[in-house]
Amino acid sequence: MSTPITITTAPCCWGVDDVDNPHLPRWEKVLDEAKAAGFGGLELGPYGYLPLDLELVSEALNKRGLKIVAGTIFDDLVNSGNRDNLLRQTDEICALITKLPKPETHPGQRFEAPYLTVMDWGHDERDYAAGHSDRAPRLDAETWAGMIGNIRAISELARDKYGMRATIHPHAGGYIEFADELARLVEDIPADIAGLCLDTGHMDYSGMDPVPTLRRYWNRVDYIHFKDIDDAVYGQVMRERIRFFDACAKGVMCPIGRGRIDYEAVRALLTELGYGGYITIEQERDPRNTTGILEDLAASRSFLAHAGF
């Protein structure tokens, strides 16, 4: 790569997506293993997983030499009645991570980390249609406008009060997933309000080729997630009526380099366009499937190093 990139990770590699899941590992274990896997940074994870205690989290991170590169809003963005909850989460997350040790800023990086990654989630009708653009219901104009209003409110609070860049993440199983929804989002959210966090695995899962999609939206891409798709498992789950994270529990996400995404083409594009900053490895899984996490992360890191990242 012609510009420096730091590879980080996220608690979802340990199965941490739903904070109410009784099988989640302790947050200290995730930090210990992120350190053991050789990472210097990671995401905060879903709201409520790591404690919102500045002194406690700072001590835990500093002891392990880790920095937080992004916080996460992973919630219902559609319901206008959820706005107070969304803004409370935004306030508490930003208040914490902006006081933690700041990640380094690299040449080629448009906005300083940490970011606030914003994802829609929590709708059965879309969860069961993840990856199926042809059968997934779409929001009507009024409901879409309400969601855009929520996203703008989150992004403006993060920007104006905390100086944090919000990056909107299209996510399989949410109401911002498919190519038409991404195009509509970019039209409705100006660049000065928020950027994009594009995820290679979610793009592929949802029928978008990561390379042309990254190129098309390059002027809005501030942050990137990497994951890979097991083609055989993907073919299987696409024939089932299945929730997205149940598909992940079956192994649809695999270590980077063992799936179907062309990472040589991704590297060539990022080199051509001069991306610098942070890329976060994610491999969603069932939190009960804890064997192999460090081996999978090591495999992903090794592949990316050999691929020139």
C-alpha positions as CSV (number, residue, x, y, z in Angstrom):
1,M,0.0,0.0,0.0
2,S,1.2,3.5,-0.8
3,T,-0.4,5.0,2.2
4,P,-0.3,3.6,5.7
5,I,-3.2,1.4,6.9
6,T,-3.7,0.0,10.4
7,I,-5.6,-3.2,10.6
8,T,-7.9,-3.4,13.7
9,T,-10.6,-5.8,14.9
10,A,-14.1,-5.7,16.6
11,P,-15.9,-7.6,19.3
12,C,-18.2,-9.2,16.7
13,C,-15.3,-11.6,15.9
14,W,-16.1,-13.0,19.4
15,G,-19.8,-13.2,18.5
16,V,-20.6,-9.9,20.3
17,D,-23.6,-8.3,18.4
18,D,-26.6,-8.6,20.7
19,V,-25.8,-7.4,24.2
20,D,-28.7,-9.4,25.6
21,N,-27.2,-12.7,24.4
22,P,-26.4,-14.7,27.5
23,H,-23.4,-16.4,25.9
24,L,-21.2,-13.4,25.3
25,P,-17.6,-13.5,26.6
26,R,-16.5,-11.0,29.2
27,W,-15.3,-7.8,27.7
28,E,-11.9,-8.2,29.4
29,K,-11.5,-11.5,27.6
30,V,-12.1,-9.8,24.2
31,L,-9.5,-7.2,25.1
32,D,-7.0,-9.8,26.2
33,E,-7.4,-11.8,23.0
34,A,-7.3,-8.7,20.7
35,K,-4.0,-7.9,22.3
36,A,-2.8,-11.6,22.0
37,A,-3.8,-11.6,18.3
38,G,-1.4,-8.6,17.7
39,F,-3.9,-5.8,17.3
40,G,-3.3,-2.3,18.6
41,G,-6.9,-1.2,18.2
42,L,-10.5,-2.4,18.1
43,E,-14.0,-1.1,18.0
44,L,-16.0,-0.4,21.1
45,G,-18.7,-3.0,20.1
46,P,-22.5,-2.6,20.5
47,Y,-23.8,-0.1,23.1
48,G,-23.7,-1.5,26.6
49,Y,-21.0,-4.2,26.0
50,L,-18.0,-2.4,27.3
51,P,-18.8,-0.4,30.3
52,L,-19.3,3.4,29.8
53,D,-16.8,4.0,32.6
54,L,-14.0,6.2,31.4
55,E,-11.5,5.4,34.2
56,L,-12.2,1.6,34.0
57,V,-12.0,1.3,30.2
58,S,-9.0,3.7,30.0
59,E,-7.0,1.5,32.4
60,A,-8.0,-1.7,30.7
61,L,-7.0,-0.4,27.2
62,N,-3.8,1.2,28.4
63,K,-2.7,-1.9,30.2
64,R,-3.0,-3.8,26.9
65,G,-1.8,-1.1,24.6
66,L,-5.1,-0.9,22.7
67,K,-7.0,2.1,21.3
68,I,-10.7,2.4,20.3
69,V,-11.0,3.3,16.6
70,A,-14.8,3.4,16.4
71,G,-18.0,3.3,18.5
72,T,-21.2,1.7,17.2
73,I,-24.9,2.6,17.0
74,F,-26.6,-0.7,16.1
75,D,-30.3,-0.1,16.6
76,D,-33.6,0.7,15.0
77,L,-33.0,3.8,12.9
78,V,-36.4,3.6,11.3
79,N,-38.7,4.4,14.2
80,S,-39.0,8.1,14.7
81,G,-40.1,7.3,18.3
82,N,-36.6,5.8,18.9
83,R,-34.8,9.1,18.4
84,D,-34.3,10.0,22.1
85,N,-32.8,6.6,22.7
86,L,-30.5,6.9,19.7
87,L,-29.3,10.3,20.8
88,R,-28.7,9.2,24.3
89,Q,-26.5,6.3,23.0
90,T,-24.7,8.7,20.7
91,D,-24.0,11.1,23.6
92,E,-22.7,8.4,25.9
93,I,-20.6,6.6,23.3
94,C,-19.0,9.8,22.0
95,A,-18.4,11.2,25.5
96,L,-16.5,8.1,26.4
97,I,-14.4,7.4,23.3
98,T,-13.4,11.0,22.7
99,K,-11.7,11.0,26.1
100,L,-9.8,7.8,25.5
101,P,-6.3,7.8,24.0
102,K,-6.6,9.0,20.4
103,P,-5.7,6.7,17.5
104,E,-3.0,7.9,15.2
105,T,-4.0,9.8,12.1
106,H,-2.4,8.5,8.9
107,P,-1.6,10.3,5.6
108,G,-4.6,9.8,3.3
109,Q,-7.1,9.6,6.1
110,R,-10.0,12.1,5.5
111,F,-11.2,12.3,9.1
112,E,-9.6,11.5,12.4
113,A,-10.5,8.4,14.3
114,P,-12.4,7.4,16.4
115,Y,-15.5,7.2,14.2
116,L,-19.1,6.6,15.0
117,T,-20.4,3.7,12.9
118,V,-24.1,3.8,12.4
119,M,-26.2,0.8,11.4
120,D,-29.9,0.0,11.2
121,W,-31.1,-3.2,12.9
122,G,-34.1,-4.8,14.5
123,H,-36.7,-5.6,11.9
124,D,-37.8,-9.2,11.4
125,E,-39.2,-8.6,7.9
126,R,-35.7,-7.5,6.7
127,D,-33.7,-9.9,8.9
128,Y,-35.3,-12.9,7.2
129,A,-34.8,-11.3,3.8
130,A,-31.0,-10.5,4.3
131,G,-29.2,-11.0,1.0
132,H,-32.5,-11.2,-1.0
133,S,-33.0,-7.8,-2.7
134,D,-35.9,-9.1,-4.7
135,R,-38.0,-10.1,-1.7
136,A,-37.0,-7.6,0.9
137,P,-39.7,-4.9,1.6
138,R,-38.6,-1.3,1.2
139,L,-39.6,1.7,3.2
140,D,-42.2,4.1,1.9
141,A,-41.2,7.7,1.3
142,E,-42.5,9.0,4.7
143,T,-40.9,6.2,6.7
144,W,-37.6,6.6,4.8
145,A,-37.6,10.3,5.6
146,G,-38.0,9.5,9.3
147,M,-35.0,7.2,9.2
148,I,-32.9,9.9,7.4
149,G,-34.0,12.3,10.1
150,N,-32.7,10.0,12.8
151,I,-29.4,9.5,11.0
152,R,-28.9,13.2,10.5
153,A,-29.7,13.8,14.2
154,I,-27.1,11.2,15.3
155,S,-24.5,12.5,12.9
156,E,-24.9,16.1,13.7
157,L,-24.8,15.5,17.4
158,A,-21.5,13.5,17.0
159,R,-20.0,16.2,14.7
160,D,-21.1,19.3,16.5
161,K,-20.7,18.3,20.1
162,Y,-17.8,15.9,19.9
163,G,-16.0,16.5,16.6
164,M,-16.6,12.8,15.6
165,R,-17.3,11.7,12.1
166,A,-20.4,9.5,11.7
167,T,-20.0,6.7,9.0
168,I,-23.2,5.0,7.8
169,H,-22.7,1.2,7.4
170,P,-25.1,-0.7,5.1
171,H,-25.8,-3.9,7.0
172,A,-27.3,-7.2,5.9
173,G,-30.7,-7.6,7.5
174,G,-31.4,-3.8,8.1
175,Y,-33.2,-1.2,6.0
176,I,-30.0,0.1,4.5
177,E,-28.6,-3.0,2.8
178,F,-29.0,-3.1,-1.0
179,A,-27.6,-1.0,-3.9
180,D,-30.8,1.0,-4.3
181,E,-30.9,1.9,-0.6
182,L,-27.2,2.9,-0.6
183,A,-27.7,5.2,-3.6
184,R,-30.7,6.7,-1.9
185,L,-28.9,7.2,1.3
186,V,-26.0,9.1,-0.3
187,E,-28.5,11.3,-2.1
188,D,-30.3,12.2,1.2
189,I,-27.3,12.5,3.6
190,P,-24.9,15.3,2.5
191,A,-21.1,14.6,2.8
192,D,-20.7,17.3,5.5
193,I,-23.2,15.4,7.7
194,A,-21.8,11.8,7.5
195,G,-19.6,9.5,5.4
196,L,-19.8,5.8,4.7
197,C,-18.3,2.7,6.3
198,L,-18.4,0.2,3.6
199,D,-18.0,-3.5,4.5
200,T,-16.7,-5.9,1.9
201,G,-18.6,-8.9,3.4
202,H,-21.9,-7.1,3.8
203,M,-21.7,-5.7,0.2
204,D,-21.0,-9.2,-1.2
205,Y,-23.7,-10.8,1.0
206,S,-26.2,-8.2,-0.3
207,G,-25.3,-8.7,-4.0
208,M,-22.9,-5.7,-4.5
209,D,-19.5,-6.3,-5.8
210,P,-17.1,-4.6,-3.3
211,V,-14.6,-3.2,-5.8
212,P,-17.0,-1.2,-8.1
213,T,-19.1,-0.2,-5.1
214,L,-16.1,1.2,-3.3
215,R,-15.0,3.0,-6.5
216,R,-18.5,4.4,-7.1
217,Y,-18.8,5.9,-3.6
218,W,-15.1,6.6,-3.0
219,N,-15.7,10.3,-2.2
220,R,-17.9,9.3,0.7
221,V,-15.9,6.3,2.1
222,D,-14.2,7.3,5.4
223,Y,-13.8,3.9,7.0
224,I,-13.7,0.3,5.8
225,H,-14.6,-3.1,7.3
226,F,-13.1,-6.4,5.9
227,K,-14.7,-9.8,6.1
228,D,-15.0,-12.8,3.7
229,I,-17.8,-15.0,2.5
230,D,-17.7,-18.8,2.4
231,D,-19.3,-19.4,-1.0
232,A,-20.7,-22.9,-0.2
233,V,-22.3,-21.8,3.0
234,Y,-23.7,-18.7,1.4
235,G,-25.3,-20.8,-1.3
236,Q,-26.9,-23.0,1.4
237,V,-28.3,-20.2,3.5
238,M,-29.6,-18.3,0.5
239,R,-31.9,-21.3,0.0
240,E,-33.2,-21.1,3.6
241,R,-35.5,-18.7,5.4
242,I,-32.9,-17.6,7.9
243,R,-31.9,-14.6,10.0
244,F,-28.6,-13.0,9.2
245,F,-26.8,-13.9,12.4
246,D,-28.1,-17.4,12.2
247,A,-26.4,-17.6,8.8
248,C,-23.2,-16.3,10.5
249,A,-23.6,-19.0,13.2
250,K,-23.5,-21.5,10.3
251,G,-20.1,-20.1,9.2
252,V,-21.1,-17.9,6.2
253,M,-18.4,-15.5,7.3
254,C,-14.9,-17.1,7.1
255,P,-11.3,-15.9,7.6
256,I,-10.2,-13.4,5.0
257,G,-8.6,-15.2,2.1
258,R,-10.6,-18.4,2.4
259,G,-13.7,-17.0,0.9
260,R,-14.9,-15.6,-2.5
261,I,-14.0,-11.9,-2.2
262,D,-11.2,-10.8,-4.5
263,Y,-8.8,-9.1,-2.0
264,E,-6.1,-8.6,-4.6
265,A,-8.6,-6.4,-6.5
266,V,-9.6,-4.6,-3.3
267,R,-5.9,-3.9,-2.5
268,A,-5.2,-2.7,-6.0
269,L,-8.2,-0.3,-5.8
270,L,-7.2,1.0,-2.4
271,T,-3.7,1.6,-3.6
272,E,-4.8,3.4,-6.7
273,L,-7.2,5.6,-4.8
274,G,-4.8,6.3,-1.9
275,Y,-6.8,5.0,1.1
276,G,-5.0,5.6,4.4
277,G,-6.3,5.1,7.9
278,Y,-8.1,2.1,9.5
279,I,-9.5,-1.1,8.2
280,T,-11.3,-3.3,10.7
281,I,-11.4,-7.1,10.4
282,E,-14.8,-8.6,11.3
283,Q,-16.0,-12.2,11.2
284,E,-19.4,-12.5,12.8
285,R,-20.0,-15.8,14.6
286,D,-22.1,-17.4,17.3
287,P,-20.6,-16.5,20.7
288,R,-20.8,-20.1,21.7
289,N,-18.4,-21.0,18.9
290,T,-15.3,-19.6,20.6
291,T,-12.8,-22.2,19.4
292,G,-10.7,-20.9,16.6
293,I,-11.1,-17.2,17.1
294,L,-7.4,-16.5,17.5
295,E,-6.5,-18.9,14.7
296,D,-9.1,-17.2,12.4
297,L,-7.8,-13.7,13.2
298,A,-4.2,-14.9,12.7
299,A,-5.2,-16.4,9.3
300,S,-6.9,-13.1,8.3
301,R,-4.0,-11.0,9.4
302,S,-1.5,-13.2,7.7
303,F,-3.4,-13.3,4.4
304,L,-3.8,-9.5,4.4
305,A,-0.1,-9.0,5.1
306,H,0.9,-11.2,2.2
307,A,-1.7,-9.4,0.0
308,G,0.1,-6.1,0.7
309,F,-1.9,-4.6,3.4
